[in-house]
Amino acid sequence: MRLPPWKYVGVLAWRTLIVWLALHVMIRAMGGPLVYTAQGMLFALAVILVVVLADAERRRERRFLGNLGVSRAGMGAVVVGADLVLEGLLGIFAGGLPL
């Protein structure tokens, strides 16, 4: 598994942040919790992963990075890492990790 170049790592991390914020705002607007349980975190991770990778596919970045030797798993690893950092920071600042 090969990670994307640093420029695209930053782009994927920013997109993950935007989708993560939008998802949390929507859940809070519907009366949901600020910090999820472990199952909620996995569901949010799956939603974020699908949305960010679908957006990369729509922008044809997936094909471009594939030509550079970057697999979908490498792109997914960046998204998962950014999401776990964001969830961890939210858990710490909201009063403890939800695990």
VOBA-1610 file (N, C-alpha, C; in pm, whole numbers, padded with zeros to 5 digits, always signed):
BEGIN
Met+00085-00118+00000Met+00000+00000+00000Met+00089+00123+00000Arg+00063+00210-00093Arg+00141+00332-00106Arg+00053+00452-00079Leu+00101+00544+00004Leu+00024+00664+00035Leu+00038+00766-00078Pro-00061+00853-00092Pro-00052+00957-00196Pro+00059+01057-00165Pro+00100+01137-00263Pro+00196+01245-00237Pro+00140+01340-00131Trp+00230+01411-00063Trp+00188+01495+00050Trp+00084+01599+00012Lys+00089+01648-00108Lys-00012+01746-00151Lys-00151+01684-00144Tyr-00165+01560-00187Tyr-00295+01494-00187Tyr-00332+01441-00049Val-00234+01414+00035Val-00264+01379+00173Val-00336+01497+00240Gly-00284+01616+00218Gly-00348+01736+00274Gly-00487+01759+00218Val-00503+01737+00088Val-00635+01755+00025Val-00734+01656+00083Leu-00695+01530+00095Leu-00786+01430+00150Leu-00816+01456+00297Ala-00718+01505+00372Ala-00742+01537+00513Ala-00840+01654+00526Trp-00827+01757+00441Trp-00922+01869+00446Trp-01062+01825+00410Arg-01074+01740+00308Arg-01207+01691+00270Arg-01266+01607+00380Thr-01184+01528+00446Thr-01232+01449+00560Thr-01282+01541+00670Leu-01209+01647+00699Leu-01251+01743+00801Leu-01386+01806+00765Ile-01404+01845+00640Ile-01529+01909+00598Ile-01646+01812+00610Val-01629+01690+00563Val-01737+01591+00572Val-01764+01555+00717Trp-01660+01543+00798Trp-01674+01512+00939Trp-01753+01621+01011Leu-01719+01747+00984Leu-01794+01857+01046Leu-01940+01858+01002Ala-01964+01837+00874Ala-02102+01836+00823Ala-02182+01722+00888Leu-02120+01606+00901Leu-02189+01492+00962Leu-02221+01518+01108His-02127+01575+01181His-02151+01605+01323His-02257+01713+01340Val-02257+01813+01254Val-02359+01919+01262Val-02497+01860+01234Met-02508+01774+01134Met-02637+01713+01102Met-02687+01626+01217Ile-02598+01549+01276Ile-02638+01461+01387Ile-02680+01543+01508Arg-02606+01650+01537Arg-02644+01737+01651Arg-02776+01808+01623Ala-02802+01847+01498Ala-02926+01914+01463Ala-03046+01820+01480Met-03024+01692+01463Met-03132+01595+01480Met-03145+01548+01625Gly-03067+01607+01715Gly-03076+01573+01857Gly-02987+01458+01899Gly-02889+01425+01820Gly-02799+01315+01851Gly-02691+01358+01949Pro-02612+01262+01996Pro-02505+01293+02092Pro-02387+01362+02026Leu-02312+01434+02107Leu-02191+01499+02056Leu-02081+01396+02034Val-02066+01305+02128Val-01964+01200+02120Val-02036+01067+02103Tyr-01994+00990+02003Tyr-02059+00863+01972Tyr-02010+00750+02061Thr-02083+00641+02052Thr-02033+00515+02105Thr-01936+00459+02000Ala-01878+00346+02030Ala-01783+00286+01935Ala-01853+00247+01805Gln-01977+00198+01814Gln-02051+00161+01694Gln-02085+00285+01612Gly-02120+00394+01676Gly-02149+00519+01607Gly-02027+00575+01537Met-01911+00560+01600Met-01788+00607+01538Met-01755+00526+01413Leu-01779+00395+01419Leu-01754+00311+01302Leu-01850+00346+01188Phe-01976+00373+01222Phe-02072+00411+01120Phe-02033+00546+01057Ala-01995+00642+01141Ala-01951+00772+01089Ala-01827+00757+01003Leu-01735+00672+01043Leu-01615+00648+00963Leu-01651+00590+00827Ala-01745+00496+00825Ala-01786+00435+00698Ala-01850+00539+00606Val-01936+00624+00662Val-02002+00728+00582Val-01898+00825+00526Ile-01806+00869+00609Ile-01703+00964+00566Ile-01614+00901+00460Leu-01577+00777+00479Leu-01491+00708+00382Leu-01559+00698+00246Val-01685+00660+00246Val-01758+00648+00120Val-01771+00783+00051Val-01806+00886+00126Val-01827+01019+00065Val-01696+01075+00010Val-01588+01067+00085Val-01461+01124+00039Val-01406+01047-00080Leu-01414+00915-00078Leu-01363+00838-00191Leu-01452+00855-00314Ala-01583+00868-00294Ala-01672+00894-00408Ala-01642+01031-00469Asp-01610+01129-00385Asp-01575+01261-00436Asp-01444+01256-00515Ala-01348+01180-00465Ala-01221+01165-00538Ala-01243+01094-00671Glu-01335+00999-00673Glu-01367+00930-00798Glu-01435+01027-00895Arg-01525+01110-00843Arg-01596+01206-00926Arg-01500+01308-00987Arg-01400+01347-00912Arg-01302+01444-00962Arg-01191+01379-01044Arg-01201+01250-01062Arg-01104+01171-01137Arg-00965+01171-01072Glu-00960+01203-00944Glu-00832+01198-00872Glu-00793+01053-00844Arg-00891+00968-00828Arg-00863+00828-00803Arg-00784+00767-00920Arg-00825+00799-01040Arg-00755+00747-01159Arg-00615+00809-01169Phe-00606+00939-01141Phe-00476+01007-01147Phe-00379+00946-01045Leu-00425+00929-00921Leu-00338+00872-00819Leu-00308+00725-00847Gly-00403+00656-00910Gly-00378+00518-00949Gly-00264+00509-01050Asn-00256+00608-01139Asn-00145+00612-01235Asn-00011+00640-01166Leu-00017+00702-01049Leu+00105+00726-00972Leu+00140+00607-00882Gly+00057+00504-00885Gly+00084+00385-00805Gly+00018+00385-00669Val-00075+00477-00647Val-00144+00485-00518Val-00274+00406-00529Ser-00294+00313-00438Ser-00415+00232-00441Ser-00528+00302-00366Arg-00648+00248-00382Arg-00763+00300-00309Arg-00742+00281-00158Ala-00672+00174-00122Ala-00643+00149+00020Ala-00553+00257+00078Gly-00459+00307-00001Gly-00373+00416+00046Gly-00451+00543+00069Met-00545+00571-00022Met-00630+00689-00003Met-00720+00669+00119Gly-00772+00549+00134Gly-00858+00519+00248Gly-00783+00529+00380Ala-00656+00492+00380Ala-00576+00501+00502Ala-00561+00645+00548Val-00546+00737+00453Val-00536+00879+00488Val-00668+00926+00550Val-00780+00888+00489Val-00911+00929+00538Val-00938+00870+00677Val-00908+00743+00694Val-00930+00678+00824Val-00842+00742+00931Gly-00717+00769+00899Gly-00627+00833+00996Gly-00675+00970+01037Ala-00717+01050+00939Ala-00767+01185+00971Ala-00894+01177+01054Asp-00983+01082+01022Asp-01107+01069+01097Asp-01081+01026+01241Leu-00990+00932+01260Leu-00960+00887+01396Leu-00897+00998+01480Val-00815+01080+01419Val-00757+01194+01491Val-00867+01291+01531Leu-00958+01321+01439Leu-01067+01414+01469Leu-01160+01360+01577Glu-01196+01233+01569Glu-01282+01173+01671Glu-01212+01169+01807Gly-01083+01140+01806Gly-01008+01141+01931Gly-01001+01279+01994Leu-00976+01380+01912Leu-00972+01516+01965Leu-01109+01558+02018Leu-01215+01525+01946Leu-01349+01558+01995Leu-01378+01486+02126Gly-01339+01359+02133Gly-01361+01286+02257Gly-01286+01343+02373Ile-01163+01387+02350Ile-01083+01446+02459Ile-01141+01578+02504Phe-01176+01665+02407Phe-01227+01797+02442Phe-01371+01794+02493Ala-01446+01689+02461Ala-01586+01681+02506Ala-01597+01607+02639Gly-01486+01566+02697Gly-01494+01508+02830Gly-01465+01360+02836Gly-01366+01314+02766Gly-01328+01173+02776Gly-01360+01098+02649Leu-01284+00995+02624Leu-01305+00915+02503Leu-01427+00825+02522Pro-01508+00805+02418Pro-01632+00729+02431Pro-01614+00578+02428Leu-01493+00529+02416Leu-01472+00385+02409Leu-01488+00329+02545
//
